[in-house]
């Protein structure tokens, strides 16, 4: 049940992020260390939402692996 609620909240946040991005069709400039890119706000919101999602998944998986390793070492 907890998983279903978490997925619903995640889905709602993604819908809000994409709705926000679709309403802002302006062009922004992203400056990287060695490059520059002109993309729309919708693309930037999508990109950074996806990156944040991947970082969250990576952190959760890493935390679970470390906690399981600590339990096994006891």
N, C-alpha and C positions, 0 to 999 in steps of 0.2 A: 504494500500500500504506500509505503514511504517513497519507493521508486516512482510510482505513478504520479504522486504529488510533485516530486522533484522534476520529473519530465514535463509535466504541465506548466510548472513555473518557468522552466527553461524555454519551453515553446512560446509562452506568452512574452517573455523578454526578447526573444528573437523576432517575434512579430512586431513588437514595438520598435525595435532597432531598425528593421527593414521599412516599416511605415515612416519612421522619421527620415530615413535616407531617401525614400522615394519622393518625399515632399520637397527636398532640397536638391534641385538639379543643377546647382552652380558648380563651377570648376574650382578646385583648390590645387595648390602646388605642394607636393610632398618633397622635402629635401632629405636625401639620404646622405651618408658619409661621402659617397663618391658620385652620386647621381641625383637627378631631379626628375619628378614625374608630375604631369598635370592630369588629374583624374577627377571624376565627379564626386560629389559628397556621398551619393548613394553607394558608389564603389568603395569609397574609403570606409564608410560605416560597415559595409559587408565584410571588407577585408579585415578590419580590426576586431569585429565581432568574432569572426572565424579564428583569428589568431588568439584571442582571449579564450575562446572555447578550447582550442588545442592546448594552450598553456594550463588551463584548469584540469583537463583530462590528464595531462602529463604529470602535474603535481599530485593529483589524487592517486594515480597508479604508483608513482614513486613512494608516496607516503604509505600506501598499503603494503608494498613490497618491504619497505624498511620496518614497518611494525610487525610483519610476519617473521622477518628475520630475527628481530629482537625476542619475539615469543619463543622461537625455536632454540635460541641460544641459552635460554633460562633453564 
